[in-house]
C-alpha cells in the first residue's frame, strides 16, 4: 500500500530504521527530528500519517498534536505515538488527539501492521469523500417513506454462546449497500435525518427481540446530539439501549455526547464502533469509558494466524479493562478466528459465523 508517512523522532538511528521499513513497504517516508521541523514538513508536503515520538527536544510531541488538531487542513490527519512513556503520558497523548500508539521498544512487524491499518482506514475515508452525483429527491423519499427494513444481528457471549444483544442494521429496498446510502445522505446534508429515521424504526421493532437482551443502534456524533426526539421511543422499546458511535467526523466535544445519551434515558450507554479504523481510536475509549469497544473487522479477519493482529487486540483489551469496557470482536466468519479471539479473552463476538442479520419478522 502506498502513502506518505512523516516520522518525527529525535533518535537518528531509530528514525532511519523506521524510514527503511516504510520504504520497503512502498511507503514514502518524510523525516523530522523535532517539533519545529515536523510542522515545517506538514506545512510543505501532503502527509497521510504521522509517527510521532512523545519525547522530543524543545517542544514535545504533545505540541505537535495540538498544532495538528488546531490546523483545519490537518485536523483529521491520523497520528500514531511512538513512546516509551508510562500510562499517564500515554493517556495524555490520546486525550490531546493522538489516534493510536506503539510502545518502545517495538517489533517492526507490529509497526508495519499498525501503519498499514491506518493507511487503509485513511484511504477508505477519502474514498467516501469523492464527489458523486446525489439524487436528493430519492434520498428524501428513502427517509420520509422509510424505504428500508431493519435487520438485527446477534452479539454473543463467547463463553456461553448465548445472544446477549442485537445490533440494528438498515437494509434498503433498492438493494444499495447501507454505507453508500448513508454517505450519500451525508453529502446531501440529510445524514442526520436518515440516521434518526433508521434509529426510530429500529426502536419500534425492537419489541420483538428476546426480552433479556440489549439493542444497539448506530449514530454519528452529530446525530446523537440531535437525538432528543427519540426519547419516548427509547423508553418504550423494552430493552437497554447502546448507541454505537459511527465515524463521519472527528469527535471534539465528548461531554456533550455523554450528556445527549443521558437525555435519552439513564440506562443508555455508548459504544465505540470499528475501533482501529477511521476516527475510532483509543482516544475515544479513554474519553468516553464506553460500555462496548467493537474491534474493527480488519483486526479480526485472519487473527488466528497473525501474531501482530493478536498483539493489537491484546493492547485494546488492556485499555478496555482499564476503562471498564467490554470488547466485541466483529466480523467473525471462520472457526479458527473464533477460537483465536476466545483464547485472547475477548468476551463478546459478532459475525456471520455467529448469526447473520435477520429482519424482525424472519
N, C-alpha and C positions, 0 to 999 in steps of 0.2 A: 504494500500500500504506500503510495506517495504522499508527500506532505512536507511542510516546513516546521521545524521544531527549534525553539530558542532554548539553549542550555545556559542557565545562569548559575555558575559555580566558581568560587574563588580558587579552588584547588585545581591547578592546571592539569595535573595527571588524571584526576577523575573526569574533568571536562573533556580531555582528549579521548579517554576511554569511551565515554558516553557518545561522543560525536562519531567515533569509529563504528560503534554499534549501529547508530542511526544510518550511517552511510551504507553499511552492509545490507540494511533493510530497505534501501532505496529511498530513504527519507533525507531531505536536505537539512543539515544542521547549521544553526547560527550560534555564535558564542558571545558570552558576556561574562566578565569576571567580577562585576559589582553592580549595584542597583542603578547607578547613573548610566553605565554602559548598556544595561538592559533596556532602559527606557529610550535611549537613543536608537537602538536596533528596532524596537517596537514602533517608533515613530517613522522609521525609514523603510521597513520591509513588511510585507504581509506574512503573518505567522499563524499556524494552525494550532499550536500547543506550546506551552511554556513549562519547562522542567526547572524548578526554582529551588535553590539551596536557601534554607532559612537563615543560616549564619553567614552573613556577608560582611566584608569590611565597610565601615562607614554606615550608610543606611542599610537596614536589614531587609530580608526578603518580605517581611510584612509591609514595608513601604512600597515595594514593587506591586504587591497585591492591591494595596489601597489605590495606587495610581491606575492600575489596570481597571479596577471596578468603577472608578470615577471618571474614566475616559470613555465617552459614548461609543467611539469606534472600536474600543477594545473590551467593552464591559461583558461580553459573552464569551471571551476567549478562555478556554479551559486552562487551568493551572494545576500542575502536579508537583507537590512538595517533595524535595529530596532532603531528608532530615535525619539527624542522629539525636534530635531533641527528645525530651521526655514528654509524657502525655499532656502536661499543661501547655507547653509550647505548641504541640501538635493541634490541640483543640483551639488554641488561639488562632492558628493559621487557617483552620477550617472556618472558624467564626468570621474571619476577615474576608472570606470569599474563595479560598482555595477549593478545588473540586475533589482532590484525592491526594494521597501521599504514598511514598515508599520509604521505608526505614533504611538508614545506612547501618552497617554495610549491606548492600542489596545484591541479590543474584541478578545477573544480566538477563537471564531468561524471564524473570519476573518483570524487570523494567521493560523489556521488549514487549511483553504481553500487555502491560498497562498502557504503554504508548500507543500500540496498535488499537486497543479498545477505545481510547479517547479519540483517536483519529477517525475510527469508524463512526463513532457517535456524532462527531462534528460533521462528517460527510452526510450522514442521514439528515441532520438538522438543516444543512444548507440546501440539500435536495428538496426539502419541504418548502423552502422559501423561493424556489424558482418560479418566475412568472408563468401563469397559465390562464386560460380562459375560464371564467367562473360564471355559470348560469344562475344569476341571482334569483330569478323567478322560480326556478326549480328548487333552490335551497329554501326559499320562503315556504313553498308547498310542502317540502320534506319536513320542515319544522312545525308548521301550523297544522298540517293534516296528519302528522305522525306516520309518515310513510316508512315505518320501521317496526320491527318486533324487538322484544327484549329476550335474550337468552341468558341463562345462568350457568356458570362453570363452577364445579365444586372445588373448594380448598380443603385438603385432607390433613389430618393429624398423621404424621409419618410413622408413628409408633402403632396406633390402633387402626389406621387407615379409615377412620370414620370421617364423614364430611362435617366439618365444624363451621364452615362458612361458604358463601356463594358470591362470586363476582358477577355483577350485571354487565352485559355487553349488548350494544345495539347492533342489529342486523337489518340492513336497509333493503327495501323491497326490490330495488332495481339491481341488486347484486353487487353494487360497488363496495370495495373494502371500506370498513369504518374509518380507518385513518385518512383515506382520501377524502371522504365526505367532511369529516371534522376539520381537516386542514383547509378545504375549500371554503367552508363556512367562516373559519377564522380569517381567511384572506378577504372575504366579502364583508367583514365587520359584523357577522352574525354568529360567531363562535359561541359566545356565552348563551345566547338564546337556544341554540341547538343542544348544547350540553345540558342546560336546565330542563329542556323538554324531554331529553332521554332520561335524565335523573328522575323526573316526575313520573314517567311511565314505569320505570324500574321499581319505584317505591309502591306504586299502585298494584303491581302484580306480585310483589314480594310476599304478599299474604299467603301465596300458595306454597311457599318453601317450608321445610321442616321447622317446627316452632323453636327448637333449641339452638338454631344456627344464627349466625350473623350474616348480614348482607353488605356488600361493598359496591359503591358507585364511583365512577371516575369523574373528577372535576379538575379543571385548571385552577391555579390560584385566583385568577380573575373571576371565574365563575363561582368559586366558593365565596368570594367577597360579596357576590350579588345573590346569594342563595337563600336569603331570609324567607322568600316566598314558599320554600319547601317545608317550612316548619311544621305545618299541620300534617303534611304527608309523612314526614319523618315520624311524628308521634303516632300516626295510625298504621304504620307498616307492620307492626308486630314483631320487629326484630331490632337488635342492636345494629347500629349503622357505623360503617367505616368508610371514610372518604379517601380514596386513593388520589393523591395529587399528581396530575399529569404535567408534562413538561413543555408547555407552549412558550413560556418565558421564564427568565430568572426570577427567583423569589427575593424580594428586597425587604419585605416587612413581615417577619414571622409572627410577631404578636397579633397583628390584625387577622392573620389566618386562624390562629387558635381561638381568638375571640369570635370570629364568624362561625366556627364549628360549635362553640358553646351556645350561640344563639339558636342553632338548630335543635339543641337538646343536650342535657347534662351528660348523657352517656355516648354522645357522638365522638368518635375517635378518628385520628388521622393515620394514613399510611403513606410511606414514600415508595412510589411505584418505579419499576425499572432502575433500581439502584445500580449505578455504574454506567449509565447511559445518559446522553443529553445533559440536562442540568441537574439530574437526580443524583447528587453527590452525597458524600458522607457528611458534608456540612449541613444538609437538610436534617439528617438524623441527629446530629449534635444539637441543632437549634430547636427541633420540634419534639424530640423524645416520642416518636410515633408509636402507635400500637403495633404496627407491622412495618417491616422493611422487606420489600419484594425484590429479589435478585433479578437483574436483567437476564433474559433467557440466553443471551450470548455467553454468559458466565457458566450456565448450567449445561448447555449442549456440548457434549464431549468431555465433561468434567471427570468421568471415570478413568480416562487415560491421560489426563493433563495435570501434572503436579502444580503447574503455575495457576491454573484456574482453582485448584484446591486451596492453594495458598491465599489467593484473593478472597475466597469465601471464608476461610478461617479469619482473615482480617475483619471482614464485615461482621462475622459472628462475635468477635471481641468487642467491637464498637456497640453492637446491638445489646449485648449483655450489660454493658455499662449504662446504657440509656433505658434499659427495661423493655426493649422492643423484641417481639418475636420475628423470626426470619422465615420468609416464604420463598421456596425455590420455584420459579416459574419456568414453563417450557419443558417439563419432564416428559419425554417421549420414548425413552428406552429403559429397559430394566437395569442395565449397568449404571446409568446415570442416577436412577432412583436409589440403588444400593450405595452409590458414592455419596450422595447428599445425606442419606441416613447415617452413614458411618462418620461423616463430618460433624453430625449433631444438629443439622437443620431440622427444625421442629415441624414445619408445615410445607406442603407441596401442592403444586397445581400444574396441570398439563394434560395432553391428550391421553397419556398412559393412565392417568388417574380419573379421567372423566371429561368428555367433550362438552362444549356448551350446548345446552338444550333449551328450547323455549319452555315457558312455564306450563303450557298446555300439553307438552310432549310427555 
